[in-house]
Amino acid sequence: MMHGAARFEDALHNVRDRFARRRGHRPTVIPYTGYGSTDWARILCRVLLTKPAQPKRKEPTRSFLRRRAERRDAGLRGWRSFTSVPVQDALVTIEIDGTVHQVQADRGGVVDAVVSVALTPGWHTALLHTPGSAAPVESPVFIVAPTVTTGIISDVDDTVMVTTLPRPLLAAWNTFVLDEHARVPTPGMAVLLDRLAVGAPGAPVIYLSTGAWNVAPTLTRFLSRNLYPAGALLLTDWGPTHDRWFRSGREHKRDNLRRLAGEFPQMRWILVGDDGQHDEAIYSEFQREFPDNVAAVAIRQLSPSQAVLAGGRSKDAMHGTPDAPWFYGPDGSSLANQLAERGLL
């Protein structure tokens, strides 16, 4: 039986859906980066009701203040992504390399589907469309060659971006207030991840976070702007499930790590995280369960002030094994030096 909170959420979505459609809002597919192997692809997107874009008027001149306002609005603060209405159970047509598939979104409008398709290794583009949307949108998909044996998985908060708020306020602030221009990259981490990707040609890069799908476009722009290597974001959908009030962020990470191990049994992953959340416990658990699928673990150590804001340091410090060592450092440069000394970079 569905949880009462989930039934309430569905009823609220139905009311908002009717109101938005009366105001002329139309279904829009928000594409996310996917990944796959040479015979399948994992397609990720979300279907929302959004206001149709207004045609731009040509203006001979624009004031400095107007240009500044436009740049400010282009930042798209996180709360804007939460005002759009998800289209429950929307049908989405996926066209990739001449093959067509039709899949259904979940209660939150999220599509997370695996489709059978024969593709060559490298980047491909899937076209996504839903009834009523203006035009198909492009979704990048990275296909991993069967010969690739190294992959990279990285946490986001406090790993690739610095946060300076108490943990209970962090998610709300990053989601509803802060725009991507104000987010601060962690020193040296972009270089570390880029060197890892360059050193393992064809390696998939996965950003695994407990953040909501609503902020995926913002995070994608942040990663690109700060020169992080392109890769898939694996986020979660906030809100109640069929049997509980909120989804578990730790279970989200565990489930996706296990899924990646099953999808790429030949892959040995370099896991990157920090010591302010549960990354150490989750990664050590994954290493015990799949010892042959871990190449190394790199943990960014928070500063004393950051550790206080994060609720303290983890008690799960690990030393790893000779075949899968663990490294600790305060920034990407320190971690890169240690990985290089062991021939992993």
C-alpha positions as CSV (number, residue, x, y, z in Angstrom):
1,M,0.0,0.0,0.0
2,M,1.3,3.4,-0.9
3,H,2.5,5.7,1.9
4,G,0.0,8.4,2.8
5,A,2.6,11.1,2.1
6,A,3.1,9.7,-1.4
7,R,-0.7,9.8,-2.0
8,F,-0.8,13.4,-0.8
9,E,2.1,14.3,-3.1
10,D,0.4,12.7,-6.1
11,A,-2.9,14.6,-5.4
12,L,-0.9,17.9,-5.1
13,H,0.9,17.2,-8.4
14,N,-2.5,16.5,-10.1
15,V,-3.8,19.9,-8.9
16,R,-0.7,21.7,-10.0
17,D,-0.7,19.8,-13.3
18,R,-4.2,21.0,-14.2
19,F,-3.5,24.6,-13.1
20,A,-0.2,24.7,-15.1
21,R,-1.8,23.3,-18.3
22,R,-4.6,25.9,-18.1
23,R,-1.9,28.6,-18.0
24,G,-0.5,27.3,-21.2
25,H,2.5,25.3,-19.8
26,R,3.6,22.4,-22.0
27,P,5.5,19.2,-21.4
28,T,9.3,19.7,-21.7
29,V,12.0,17.0,-21.6
30,I,15.0,18.0,-19.5
31,P,17.9,15.8,-20.7
32,Y,20.7,14.4,-18.5
33,T,23.9,12.7,-19.5
34,G,23.6,8.9,-19.9
35,Y,26.1,6.1,-20.3
36,G,26.2,2.6,-21.5
37,S,28.0,-0.3,-23.1
38,T,28.2,-1.3,-26.8
39,D,24.8,-3.1,-26.6
40,W,22.8,-1.0,-24.2
41,A,22.4,2.6,-23.0
42,R,21.1,4.1,-19.8
43,I,18.9,7.1,-20.7
44,L,18.2,9.7,-18.0
45,C,15.8,12.7,-18.2
46,R,12.9,14.4,-16.5
47,V,9.6,15.6,-18.0
48,L,8.3,18.9,-16.6
49,L,5.5,21.3,-17.4
50,T,7.1,24.6,-18.3
51,K,6.1,28.0,-19.7
52,P,6.8,28.1,-23.4
53,A,9.8,30.3,-24.3
54,Q,8.9,33.8,-25.5
55,P,10.4,34.9,-28.8
56,K,13.2,37.4,-28.2
57,R,12.6,41.0,-29.4
58,K,15.5,42.7,-31.1
59,E,16.7,45.8,-29.3
60,P,19.2,48.2,-30.8
61,T,20.8,49.0,-27.5
62,R,20.6,47.6,-24.0
63,S,21.6,49.4,-20.9
64,F,24.3,48.1,-18.6
65,L,21.8,47.4,-15.9
66,R,19.6,45.4,-18.3
67,R,22.6,43.2,-19.4
68,R,23.5,42.7,-15.8
69,A,20.0,41.6,-15.0
70,E,20.0,39.2,-17.9
71,R,23.2,37.6,-16.7
72,R,21.8,37.3,-13.2
73,D,18.6,35.6,-14.5
74,A,20.7,33.3,-16.6
75,G,22.2,31.9,-13.4
76,L,18.9,30.1,-12.7
77,R,18.8,29.8,-8.9
78,G,18.0,26.4,-7.7
79,W,14.5,27.2,-6.4
80,R,13.3,27.9,-10.0
81,S,13.8,24.3,-10.9
82,F,11.4,23.3,-8.1
83,T,8.6,25.5,-9.3
84,S,8.0,23.4,-12.5
85,V,5.5,20.7,-12.3
86,P,6.6,17.1,-13.0
87,V,4.6,15.1,-15.5
88,Q,3.7,11.8,-13.8
89,D,4.0,8.6,-15.9
90,A,4.8,10.6,-19.1
91,L,5.6,8.6,-22.2
92,V,9.0,9.5,-23.7
93,T,10.2,8.5,-27.1
94,I,13.9,7.8,-27.3
95,E,15.6,7.7,-30.7
96,I,19.3,6.8,-30.8
97,D,21.3,5.6,-33.7
98,G,18.2,4.9,-35.8
99,T,16.5,2.8,-33.1
100,V,13.3,4.0,-31.4
101,H,12.1,3.1,-27.9
102,Q,9.2,4.3,-25.8
103,V,9.5,4.4,-22.0
104,Q,7.5,5.8,-19.1
105,A,8.5,8.3,-16.5
106,D,7.9,7.6,-12.8
107,R,5.8,9.5,-10.3
108,G,8.3,12.4,-10.3
109,G,8.5,12.7,-14.1
110,V,12.0,11.0,-14.0
111,V,13.0,8.6,-16.7
112,D,15.8,6.1,-15.8
113,A,15.7,3.5,-18.5
114,V,18.0,1.0,-20.2
115,V,17.4,0.5,-23.9
116,S,19.0,-2.1,-26.1
117,V,21.0,-0.6,-28.9
118,A,24.3,-1.4,-30.7
119,L,26.7,1.6,-30.4
120,T,30.4,2.2,-30.9
121,P,32.4,3.4,-27.9
122,G,32.5,7.2,-27.3
123,W,29.9,9.9,-27.2
124,H,26.5,9.6,-28.9
125,T,23.4,11.7,-28.9
126,A,19.9,10.4,-28.1
127,L,16.8,12.4,-29.2
128,L,14.1,12.6,-26.5
129,H,10.5,13.6,-27.1
130,T,7.2,13.5,-25.2
131,P,3.7,14.1,-26.6
132,G,2.9,17.9,-26.5
133,S,6.6,19.0,-26.3
134,A,7.8,21.5,-28.8
135,A,10.7,19.5,-30.3
136,P,13.0,16.6,-29.5
137,V,15.9,17.5,-27.2
138,E,19.4,16.1,-27.4
139,S,20.8,13.9,-24.5
140,P,24.5,13.0,-24.5
141,V,25.3,9.3,-23.9
142,F,28.8,8.0,-23.2
143,I,29.4,4.4,-24.4
144,V,32.2,2.5,-22.7
145,A,34.3,0.0,-24.7
146,P,34.4,-3.6,-23.5
147,T,38.2,-3.2,-23.2
148,V,38.1,-0.3,-20.8
149,T,38.9,-1.6,-17.3
150,T,39.1,1.7,-15.3
151,G,36.3,4.0,-14.3
152,I,36.0,7.1,-12.0
153,I,33.2,7.7,-9.5
154,S,33.1,11.0,-7.5
155,D,30.9,12.5,-4.8
156,V,29.8,16.1,-5.3
157,D,29.2,18.1,-2.1
158,D,32.5,18.8,-0.3
159,T,34.3,16.8,-2.9
160,V,34.1,18.7,-6.2
161,M,32.6,21.8,-4.6
162,V,33.2,23.5,-1.3
163,T,30.3,24.1,1.1
164,T,30.4,26.3,4.1
165,L,27.1,25.7,5.8
166,P,26.0,23.3,8.6
167,R,24.9,20.0,7.0
168,P,21.2,20.4,7.9
169,L,21.1,23.7,5.9
170,L,23.3,22.7,3.1
171,A,20.9,20.9,0.9
172,A,18.2,23.6,1.2
173,W,20.7,26.4,0.5
174,N,22.4,24.7,-2.5
175,T,19.0,23.7,-3.9
176,F,16.8,26.7,-3.4
177,V,19.1,29.7,-3.1
178,L,22.6,29.4,-4.6
179,D,23.2,29.7,-8.3
180,E,26.0,28.0,-10.1
181,H,28.1,31.1,-10.4
182,A,28.4,31.3,-6.6
183,R,29.4,27.7,-6.0
184,V,33.1,27.3,-5.2
185,P,35.1,24.4,-6.7
186,T,37.3,22.4,-4.4
187,P,41.0,23.3,-5.0
188,G,42.7,20.9,-7.3
189,M,39.9,18.5,-7.7
190,A,39.1,19.4,-11.3
191,V,42.7,18.8,-12.2
192,L,42.8,15.5,-10.3
193,L,39.6,14.1,-12.0
194,D,40.8,15.4,-15.4
195,R,44.2,13.7,-15.0
196,L,42.5,10.5,-13.9
197,A,40.2,10.6,-17.0
198,V,43.1,11.5,-19.4
199,G,45.3,8.7,-17.9
200,A,42.6,6.1,-18.6
201,P,41.3,6.7,-22.1
202,G,37.7,5.8,-22.6
203,A,37.0,5.6,-18.8
204,P,33.5,6.6,-17.7
205,V,33.2,9.4,-15.2
206,I,30.2,9.2,-12.9
207,Y,29.2,11.9,-10.4
208,L,27.2,10.1,-7.7
209,S,25.3,12.5,-5.3
210,T,22.4,12.5,-2.9
211,G,21.2,15.8,-4.6
212,A,17.9,16.1,-6.3
213,W,17.4,15.7,-10.1
214,N,16.0,19.3,-10.0
215,V,19.5,20.7,-9.7
216,A,21.1,18.5,-12.4
217,P,21.2,21.3,-15.0
218,T,22.8,23.6,-12.5
219,L,25.4,21.1,-11.5
220,T,26.2,20.2,-15.1
221,R,26.9,23.9,-15.8
222,F,29.0,24.1,-12.7
223,L,31.1,21.1,-13.6
224,S,31.6,22.4,-17.2
225,R,32.5,25.9,-16.1
226,N,35.1,24.7,-13.7
227,L,36.7,22.3,-16.2
228,Y,35.6,19.0,-14.6
229,P,35.6,16.1,-17.0
230,A,32.2,15.4,-18.6
231,G,30.2,12.5,-17.1
232,A,26.9,11.2,-16.0
233,L,25.2,12.6,-12.9
234,L,23.4,10.0,-10.8
235,L,21.1,12.0,-8.5
236,T,17.9,11.1,-6.7
237,D,14.3,12.3,-6.6
238,W,13.4,14.0,-3.3
239,G,10.1,13.4,-1.5
240,P,8.1,10.4,-0.3
241,T,8.2,6.9,-1.7
242,H,5.6,4.3,-1.7
243,D,6.6,3.1,1.8
244,R,8.5,6.0,3.5
245,W,8.6,9.8,4.0
246,F,11.9,10.4,2.3
247,R,14.3,8.5,0.1
248,S,17.6,7.4,1.7
249,G,20.6,9.1,0.3
250,R,22.9,6.4,1.6
251,E,20.8,3.7,-0.1
252,H,20.8,5.7,-3.3
253,K,24.6,5.6,-3.4
254,R,24.8,1.9,-2.4
255,D,22.3,0.9,-5.0
256,N,24.0,2.7,-7.8
257,L,27.5,1.4,-6.8
258,R,26.2,-2.1,-6.9
259,R,24.4,-1.4,-10.2
260,L,27.6,-0.1,-11.8
261,A,29.5,-3.2,-10.6
262,G,26.9,-5.4,-12.2
263,E,26.8,-3.3,-15.5
264,F,30.6,-3.3,-15.9
265,P,32.0,-6.4,-14.2
266,Q,35.4,-5.9,-15.8
267,M,35.7,-2.4,-14.4
268,R,37.9,-1.4,-11.5
269,W,36.7,1.9,-10.1
270,I,38.7,4.8,-8.6
271,L,36.3,6.2,-5.9
272,V,36.6,9.8,-4.9
273,G,34.8,11.3,-1.8
274,D,35.3,13.2,1.4
275,D,35.4,12.4,5.1
276,G,32.5,14.7,6.1
277,Q,29.6,12.5,5.0
278,H,29.3,8.7,4.7
279,D,31.5,8.2,1.7
280,E,34.2,6.2,3.7
281,A,31.6,3.8,5.1
282,I,29.8,3.4,1.8
283,Y,33.1,2.9,-0.2
284,S,34.5,0.5,2.3
285,E,31.3,-1.5,2.2
286,F,31.4,-1.6,-1.6
287,Q,35.1,-2.7,-1.5
288,R,34.3,-5.6,0.8
289,E,31.3,-6.6,-1.4
290,F,33.2,-6.2,-4.7
291,P,36.9,-6.4,-3.9
292,D,37.8,-6.9,-7.6
293,N,36.0,-3.8,-8.7
294,V,37.9,-1.2,-6.7
295,A,41.3,0.2,-7.9
296,A,41.7,2.9,-5.3
297,V,39.9,5.3,-3.0
298,A,40.8,9.0,-2.7
299,I,39.2,10.8,0.3
300,R,39.4,14.6,0.6
301,Q,39.9,15.6,4.2
302,L,37.8,18.6,5.3
303,S,39.4,21.5,7.1
304,P,38.6,21.7,10.9
305,S,36.0,24.4,10.2
306,Q,34.4,22.5,7.4
307,A,34.3,19.3,9.5
308,V,32.5,21.2,12.2
309,L,29.9,22.4,9.7
310,A,29.6,18.9,8.3
311,G,28.8,17.5,11.7
312,G,32.3,16.1,12.4
313,R,34.6,13.8,10.7
314,S,33.8,10.3,9.8
315,K,35.0,7.6,12.1
316,D,35.5,5.2,9.2
317,A,39.1,5.9,8.1
318,M,40.5,3.0,6.1
319,H,43.9,1.9,5.0
320,G,42.8,-0.2,2.0
321,T,44.7,-3.2,0.6
322,P,47.8,-3.5,-1.5
323,D,45.6,-4.0,-4.6
324,A,43.2,-1.2,-3.7
325,P,44.9,1.5,-1.5
326,W,43.2,4.4,0.2
327,F,44.6,7.9,0.0
328,Y,43.8,10.9,2.2
329,G,44.6,14.6,1.5
330,P,43.1,18.1,2.0
331,D,42.8,18.9,-1.7
332,G,43.1,17.5,-5.2
333,S,46.8,18.3,-5.5
334,S,47.8,16.2,-2.5
335,L,45.6,13.3,-3.6
336,A,47.1,13.5,-7.1
337,N,50.6,13.3,-5.8
338,Q,49.9,10.2,-3.8
339,L,48.1,8.5,-6.7
340,A,51.0,9.3,-9.0
341,E,53.5,7.8,-6.5
342,R,51.5,4.5,-6.7
343,G,51.4,4.7,-10.5
344,L,47.6,5.3,-10.5
345,L,47.8,8.7,-12.2
